[in-house]
Amino acid sequence: MKEIRDNLVARVAEAEHEGWLGEVEGLRVSLAGAEDKLAQVDALAERKSTAVQLGMPGFSRPGGTAGTPRPTS
């Protein structure tokens, strides 16, 4: 995706140099979309690399699970 962005930057510069104003605008729209997508990919990678602490479950009674009645004799 970064290669696409870099190519778009080069194409925008070329279009500006050649005076292709309509082409410049279209390329800028595509470049903005590529940069937005890269930001989304980076944010997703950041979320996936962050550990989530889930904690330990609590039990109300030793040796059993909360809410499960013990058999009576």
Secondary structure, DSSP 8 states (H G I E B T S, - for coil): -HHHHHHHHHHHHHHHHHT-HHHHHHHHHHHHHHHHHHHHHHHHHHHHHS---------SSTTS-TT------
